[in-house]
Amino acid sequence: MKEVNEPVTALLAVNTIEVVYDSVILAVKGVSLTVPERGIVALLGANGAGKSTTLKAISRIVAAERGEITKGRITFQGQDITEASPYDVVRNGLIQVLEGRFVFPNLTVEENLLVPAYVRKVSRFQVKQELERIYAYFPRLKERRTSQAGYTSGGEQQMVAIGRALMLRPSLILLDEPSMGLAPQVVEEIFEIVRDLNRKEAVSFLVAEQNTAVALRYADFGSILERGRVVMTGNAQELSANQEVKEAYLGMSGKGPMSFRDTKRYHLRKRQFMYRLA
């Protein structure tokens, strides 16, 4: 990997990348974003906005889906990883938790967590220490450690996926749609753990999420994607307070929650708003 000059506060810098699938479909168009050290950044947008593609481009697994970064540059910890292998990216501390969790269903919860230990080649004592560290954040997993992962709940599987990533001692986790298919209280629990890990373990997070309200409540910064482009970025609190963002993404008008009729009316305003920003 080639050394480049990046500000020491920027753990990850994505600079005007474009991603093309099958040499034809332009899925991401000039996306730029930054994840600071010890930061939580929310990547927001509707389904199909380009969030997952952006994360897969960063983790370098987009090539497995016949995708290619055709323009731009990605740097992580001051190193250019635009053309790095997924293995090198993981080895350097950048891990992606895929949308849909993807646990090994026939293995137990604990066996799922142990998979990364074979990659790191650590001692049994270190493995035991790492497991206890994970169980301290996810006590429910300790209770279910002998259960087959495929028979656990969606929330527990999401915890397994995050815990498995933590076994690799990452500096940055790319978390794709962690709230998908989960009950609201479980979503809150997952995001509380993310914030806990950020504060206690200094793990940074880039979270792709459709649940804008929850994501902005826990994030430091946010970027909004529309049709493969970043149309707005800023402090999470400022984005939450922005009236147009409220109407377009949070279902809130100046007078409070919107009715179904108001929501339909604002759907048109959202499109106009995003076209104006783009």
C-alpha positions as CSV (number, residue, x, y, z in Angstrom):
1,M,0.0,0.0,0.0
2,K,1.2,3.5,-0.8
3,E,1.7,6.1,1.9
4,V,-0.2,9.3,1.5
5,N,-0.5,12.5,3.5
6,E,-3.8,12.5,5.4
7,P,-4.7,14.5,8.5
8,V,-4.0,12.4,11.5
9,T,-7.6,13.0,12.7
10,A,-9.0,11.3,9.6
11,L,-9.1,7.6,10.2
12,L,-10.9,7.0,6.8
13,A,-11.2,9.4,3.9
14,V,-13.3,8.6,0.8
15,N,-12.5,11.1,-2.0
16,T,-14.9,11.4,-5.0
17,I,-15.2,7.7,-5.7
18,E,-17.3,6.2,-8.5
19,V,-18.4,2.6,-8.5
20,V,-19.5,0.8,-11.7
21,Y,-21.1,-2.7,-11.9
22,D,-20.6,-4.9,-14.9
23,S,-18.7,-2.0,-16.6
24,V,-22.1,-0.4,-17.3
25,I,-24.1,0.5,-14.2
26,L,-22.9,3.6,-12.4
27,A,-24.0,3.0,-8.8
28,V,-22.0,5.5,-6.8
29,K,-21.2,8.9,-8.3
30,G,-18.4,11.0,-6.8
31,V,-19.0,10.1,-3.1
32,S,-16.8,11.8,-0.5
33,L,-16.9,11.3,3.3
34,T,-14.6,11.2,6.3
35,V,-14.7,9.1,9.5
36,P,-12.6,10.7,12.2
37,E,-10.7,8.7,14.8
38,R,-13.0,7.6,17.6
39,G,-16.0,8.8,15.6
40,I,-19.4,7.4,14.6
41,V,-20.6,8.5,11.2
42,A,-24.1,7.7,9.8
43,L,-24.5,7.1,6.1
44,L,-28.2,7.7,5.4
45,G,-30.5,7.3,2.6
46,A,-33.4,5.2,1.2
47,N,-33.1,1.7,-0.1
48,G,-31.1,1.8,-3.4
49,A,-29.3,5.1,-2.6
50,G,-25.9,3.5,-2.8
51,K,-25.1,3.0,0.9
52,S,-24.2,-0.7,0.8
53,T,-22.2,-0.2,-2.4
54,T,-20.2,2.6,-0.7
55,L,-19.4,0.3,2.2
56,K,-18.4,-2.6,0.0
57,A,-16.1,-0.3,-2.1
58,I,-14.4,0.8,1.1
59,S,-13.9,-2.8,2.4
60,R,-12.8,-3.8,-1.2
61,I,-15.4,-6.6,-1.4
62,V,-17.3,-4.9,-4.2
63,A,-15.3,-6.8,-6.8
64,A,-17.0,-10.0,-5.6
65,E,-20.2,-8.6,-7.0
66,R,-18.6,-7.5,-10.3
67,G,-18.2,-4.0,-9.1
68,E,-15.2,-1.7,-9.7
69,I,-14.0,1.6,-8.4
70,T,-13.4,3.6,-11.6
71,K,-12.5,7.0,-10.0
72,G,-11.4,8.5,-6.7
73,R,-9.4,7.3,-3.8
74,I,-9.9,5.7,-0.4
75,T,-7.4,6.1,2.4
76,F,-7.4,4.4,5.8
77,Q,-5.0,5.3,8.5
78,G,-3.0,7.3,6.0
79,Q,-2.6,4.5,3.5
80,D,-4.1,4.3,0.1
81,I,-6.4,1.2,0.0
82,T,-8.2,1.9,-3.3
83,E,-6.6,-1.2,-4.9
84,A,-5.8,-3.2,-1.8
85,S,-7.1,-6.7,-1.3
86,P,-9.9,-7.4,1.1
87,Y,-7.5,-9.5,3.2
88,D,-5.1,-6.6,3.5
89,V,-7.9,-4.3,4.5
90,V,-9.1,-6.6,7.2
91,R,-5.5,-7.2,8.4
92,N,-5.1,-3.5,8.8
93,G,-8.1,-3.1,11.1
94,L,-11.1,-2.3,8.8
95,I,-14.0,-4.8,9.1
96,Q,-17.4,-4.8,7.5
97,V,-20.5,-6.3,9.1
98,L,-22.7,-7.1,6.1
99,E,-26.4,-6.4,5.8
100,G,-28.4,-9.4,6.8
101,R,-25.9,-10.5,9.5
102,F,-24.6,-13.7,7.7
103,V,-23.9,-15.9,10.7
104,F,-22.9,-19.5,10.2
105,P,-26.3,-21.0,11.1
106,N,-25.1,-24.6,11.8
107,L,-22.3,-23.4,14.2
108,T,-23.0,-22.4,17.8
109,V,-22.9,-18.8,18.9
110,E,-19.5,-19.3,20.4
111,E,-18.1,-21.1,17.4
112,N,-19.2,-18.2,15.2
113,L,-17.3,-15.8,17.5
114,L,-14.2,-18.1,17.4
115,V,-13.9,-18.1,13.6
116,P,-11.7,-14.9,13.5
117,A,-9.4,-16.4,16.1
118,Y,-8.1,-18.8,13.5
119,V,-7.3,-15.9,11.3
120,R,-5.4,-14.0,14.0
121,K,-3.7,-17.2,15.2
122,V,-3.7,-16.2,18.9
123,S,-3.1,-18.4,21.9
124,R,-5.9,-20.2,23.8
125,F,-5.5,-17.9,26.7
126,Q,-5.9,-14.9,24.4
127,V,-8.9,-16.4,22.8
128,K,-10.5,-16.9,26.2
129,Q,-9.8,-13.3,27.1
130,E,-11.3,-12.1,23.9
131,L,-14.4,-14.1,24.4
132,E,-14.9,-12.7,27.8
133,R,-14.5,-9.2,26.4
134,I,-17.1,-9.8,23.8
135,Y,-19.5,-11.4,26.4
136,A,-19.1,-8.4,28.6
137,Y,-20.7,-6.2,25.9
138,F,-23.1,-8.9,24.8
139,P,-24.2,-10.8,27.9
140,R,-27.1,-12.4,26.0
141,L,-24.6,-14.1,23.7
142,K,-22.9,-15.7,26.8
143,E,-26.3,-17.2,27.7
144,R,-26.8,-18.5,24.2
145,R,-23.2,-19.5,23.5
146,T,-24.0,-23.2,23.0
147,S,-27.1,-22.6,20.8
148,Q,-27.0,-22.9,17.1
149,A,-26.7,-19.4,15.6
150,G,-29.4,-20.1,13.0
151,Y,-31.9,-20.6,15.8
152,T,-31.3,-17.4,17.6
153,S,-33.3,-14.2,17.2
154,G,-32.5,-11.5,14.6
155,G,-31.1,-9.2,17.3
156,E,-28.9,-12.0,18.7
157,Q,-27.6,-12.8,15.2
158,Q,-26.7,-9.1,14.8
159,M,-24.8,-9.2,18.1
160,V,-23.0,-12.3,16.9
161,A,-22.0,-10.5,13.7
162,I,-20.7,-7.5,15.5
163,G,-19.0,-9.6,18.2
164,R,-17.3,-11.7,15.5
165,A,-15.9,-8.4,13.9
166,L,-14.7,-7.3,17.4
167,M,-12.6,-10.5,17.7
168,L,-10.4,-9.1,15.0
169,R,-9.6,-6.0,17.1
170,P,-10.6,-3.5,14.4
171,S,-10.0,0.3,14.4
172,L,-13.1,0.8,12.2
173,I,-16.3,-1.2,11.6
174,L,-18.5,-0.7,8.6
175,L,-22.0,-1.6,9.9
176,D,-24.6,-2.1,7.1
177,E,-28.3,-1.7,8.1
178,P,-28.0,-3.0,11.7
179,S,-31.7,-2.2,12.3
180,M,-33.1,-4.2,9.4
181,G,-35.9,-6.5,10.6
182,L,-35.4,-5.8,14.3
183,A,-37.9,-4.6,16.9
184,P,-37.4,-0.9,18.0
185,Q,-36.2,-1.8,21.5
186,V,-33.6,-4.2,20.0
187,V,-32.4,-1.5,17.6
188,E,-31.9,0.8,20.5
189,E,-30.0,-1.9,22.3
190,I,-27.7,-2.5,19.3
191,F,-27.0,1.2,19.0
192,E,-26.3,1.6,22.7
193,I,-23.7,-1.2,22.4
194,V,-22.2,0.6,19.4
195,R,-21.8,3.8,21.4
196,D,-20.4,1.8,24.3
197,L,-17.8,0.2,22.1
198,N,-16.9,3.6,20.6
199,R,-16.4,5.2,24.0
200,K,-14.7,2.3,25.8
201,E,-12.8,0.5,23.0
202,A,-12.1,3.6,20.7
203,V,-13.6,1.7,17.8
204,S,-14.9,4.0,15.0
205,F,-18.1,3.2,13.1
206,L,-19.4,4.0,9.7
207,V,-23.1,3.0,9.9
208,A,-25.3,2.7,6.8
209,E,-28.8,3.0,7.9
210,Q,-32.4,3.8,6.7
211,N,-33.6,4.5,10.2
212,T,-32.4,8.2,10.1
213,A,-33.9,9.2,13.5
214,V,-32.0,6.5,15.5
215,A,-28.8,6.8,13.5
216,L,-28.5,10.5,14.0
217,R,-29.2,10.2,17.7
218,Y,-26.1,8.1,18.2
219,A,-23.8,9.4,15.5
220,D,-21.4,12.3,15.6
221,F,-21.7,13.2,11.9
222,G,-23.9,12.2,9.1
223,S,-24.0,12.1,5.3
224,I,-27.2,11.7,3.2
225,L,-27.0,9.7,0.0
226,E,-29.5,10.0,-2.9
227,R,-29.1,8.1,-6.2
228,G,-25.5,7.4,-5.5
229,R,-24.5,10.9,-4.5
230,V,-23.9,12.7,-1.2
231,V,-26.4,15.5,-1.1
232,M,-25.9,16.7,2.5
233,T,-23.3,16.2,5.2
234,G,-22.7,17.7,8.6
235,N,-23.0,17.4,12.4
236,A,-25.6,14.9,13.4
237,Q,-27.4,17.3,15.7
238,E,-27.5,19.9,13.0
239,L,-28.9,17.4,10.5
240,S,-31.5,16.3,13.0
241,A,-32.6,19.9,13.5
242,N,-32.7,20.7,9.8
243,Q,-36.4,21.2,8.9
244,E,-36.1,19.9,5.4
245,V,-34.3,16.8,6.6
246,K,-37.0,16.3,9.2
247,E,-39.7,16.4,6.5
248,A,-37.9,14.3,4.0
249,Y,-36.5,11.6,6.3
250,L,-38.1,11.8,9.7
251,G,-41.7,12.3,8.9
252,M,-41.9,15.5,10.9
253,S,-43.4,18.8,9.9
254,G,-43.0,22.1,11.8
255,K,-46.1,21.2,13.8
256,G,-45.1,17.6,14.7
257,P,-45.7,14.2,13.2
258,M,-47.2,14.3,9.7
259,S,-50.4,12.7,8.6
260,F,-50.5,10.3,5.7
261,R,-51.7,13.1,3.4
262,D,-48.9,15.3,4.5
263,T,-46.4,12.5,4.0
264,K,-47.5,12.1,0.4
265,R,-47.2,15.9,-0.1
266,Y,-43.7,16.0,1.4
267,H,-42.6,13.0,-0.8
268,L,-42.8,15.4,-3.8
269,R,-41.0,18.1,-1.8
270,K,-38.3,15.6,-0.8
271,R,-37.5,14.8,-4.5
272,Q,-37.4,18.6,-5.3
273,F,-35.2,19.2,-2.2
274,M,-32.7,16.4,-3.2
275,Y,-32.5,17.5,-6.8
276,R,-31.7,21.0,-5.7
277,L,-29.0,19.8,-3.4
278,A,-27.5,17.5,-6.0
